[in-house]
Amino acid sequence: MKTVNFSCINSVEAHDSLESIKKAYLPEVCFIGRSNVGKSSFINAILNRKRIATVSNSPGHTKKIFFYTIDNSIILVDLPGYGYAKTNKKKIQKLSDLLNIYFTTRNNLKMIFILVDSRRNLMRSDLDMISFLKNKNLDYLIVFNKADKMSKQDKLIIEKGMSDNDTKYLKKIIFCSAKTKEGIKEIKKEIIKILN
């Protein structure tokens, strides 16, 4: 069975256009979510680093696509957030186009992790993203991030609500926290599954 050393980072690349991105030669998994959902902190936790992915309290901080080649085995992709972004309409449209092209042209894309702020549950923009991915027949998992800010009861309510009302969206959900590392091992297992 294939294993991955997530601490072994071979390269980090940032791109603001698809033209500058090389053709994929390794499987890719990507992370997407609303602006300020904590994607960069989450990626830092997976890679056992504090600052490999830059973190900001300002929504819309990530404006490029970041590629992290891990252990010459897989590429983790940090995508710009959707929803609110403190930028002009032209730049928002450019980001939207970039995401659309990424999702429709990356043949080695194996899994999309949709990060959701667990305190806010699924919002309209999350549901729109899920619908888009389903229409494109792309595999995804829903990750409820910032789970350290939730009680056990809160998690049960989310799980019940998802299974009762959103079965068309539900595949599997994982509760995670970059702060406490809850769920990080489970995410790594899901990534390794892709390679096996």
N, C-alpha and C positions, 0 to 999 in steps of 0.2 A: 504493500500500500504506500502510495506517495505521501511524503510529509513535506511541510514547508517551514522554513525558518523565517518567521515574519520579521525578525530583527535584521535580517540580511537584505539591505536596500541597495540594489545595484545601480539604480539611477532614478532621478526625479526630473520630469520635464513639464514645462508649462506652455500651453498653447492658447491663443485667442482666435485661431481660425483652423478649420479642418484641413485646409491646404497644407499647413505646416506639419501636420501629424503624419508620422510614418505609418505604413501599412502594418497592421497587427501581426505579430509572429508568435505571440503567446496568448493564452486565454485571458480575457478581461472580465473583471467584476467592477461594477460602478456603484457609487453612493450618491443619492440625490435626495432632496427634501426642500421644504420651504426655507427661505432665507432665515438665518440665525437659529436653525434647528440643532446645530452642534456637530455638523459633519466633520469639520477639521479636528475637533477634539476627539471625536469618535475614531477617526483614522489614526491619530496619534496613539490612541489606546491600543488599537490593533497592531500597530508597528512597534509598540513598546518604546515610544519616543515622546518627548515633551513638546518639541517644537518643529517637527519635520513638516507638518502642515500648519500654516500660519492661522492663528485664531484671533477673532475680533468680536467685540460686543455689537458692532454695527451690522445691521442686516445688509446683505448684498456684498459682503466683503470679498468672497471668491467670485472673480469675474473671468477667470480662465478655466480651462480644463487641465487638471494636474494628473500626470501619469506616474505612478510609483511602481517600478519593476522590482519584484520581490523574489529573491532566491533563484533568479533565472528560471522561474516557474510560472509566475502569474503576474498580471498587471492590475493594480488597484487604481481606480479612476475616481477622482474627486470632481464632481460636476458643480457648476454654479447653482445657487439656490433659485427656486421659482417662487412666485408670489411677490411680496413686497421687496423692492430694492430701491435704495436711495440713489437713483440715477435717472437720466432723462429717457424719454420714450424711445428714442433712436437706439440707445444702448440696450434697453430692455428688449427691443425687437431683435437686435443682433444676437443677444444671449439666447433668446427663444429659437432663432434660426439655427444657432450653433448646436443647441440641444437636439433639435429635430433631426438635423443632419447626422449628428453622432449616433442617435438611436436607430436610424434607418440605414446606416452604411457600415457599421462596425461588425463585420462577420464573425469576429472572435469574441463578441460580447456574450457571456454565458449566464450572468445573473445580475439583477439590479436590486440593490437594497434601498428601499424607500424609508428614509428616516422621518419619523413623526414625533413632534413634541408631545410626550405622554400626558402633559398637563392640559393639552388642548384637544386631544383626540384627533380624528381625521377631519380635516377642513375641506372646503369645496375644492381648493387648488390641489389637495392631495388626491381627492376622488377623481378629479380631471386627469391627473397624471396617471393614476391607476388605469382609468378607462383607455387612455392613449396607449399604454403599454400592452393592455389586453388586446386592443385592436391590432397591434403590431405583432401579436403572439410572442411577446418577450417574457422571459421568466423573471419573477420578482418575489421578494419577501418583504413584509412590513416589519420595521424595527421601531418599537416605541422607545425613543431615546430619553435621557434624563430620568430614568426609572428610579433613581435614588430619591427623587422628590415625591414619590408615590408610596401610598400604603399598600399592604397586601389586598385590602378590600378594594382600593381603586383599580388595581390590576384585574381583579375578578370581574369588576363592573365592565371594564373595557373588553375583556375576553368574552363575556356574555353578550354584550352589545354587538360585538363583531359577528359572533356566530348567529345571533338572532336576526340581525337586520342587514348585514353586509356580506352574506355568503357569496354573493357574486364577486366580491373583492377579496375574500379571505382565501389565502393559501396556507400561510403559516405566519404567526407573529412571534416576535422575540422581544423581550424587554431587556434594555441595555442601559448601562451608565458608564461613561468615560471616567467618571470620578471614582466609583467603587469597583469598576471592572466587571460588574454584573453583565452576563450575557456575552462578553467578549470571546470567551472560549467557544461558546456555541456558534458565534459568527465565524470564527476561524475554522471550525469543523465543517460548516456549510461551504466555505470557500474550498477546503481540501476535497470535499465530496465532488466538486466540479472537476477536479484533476484526476479523479479515480473512476 
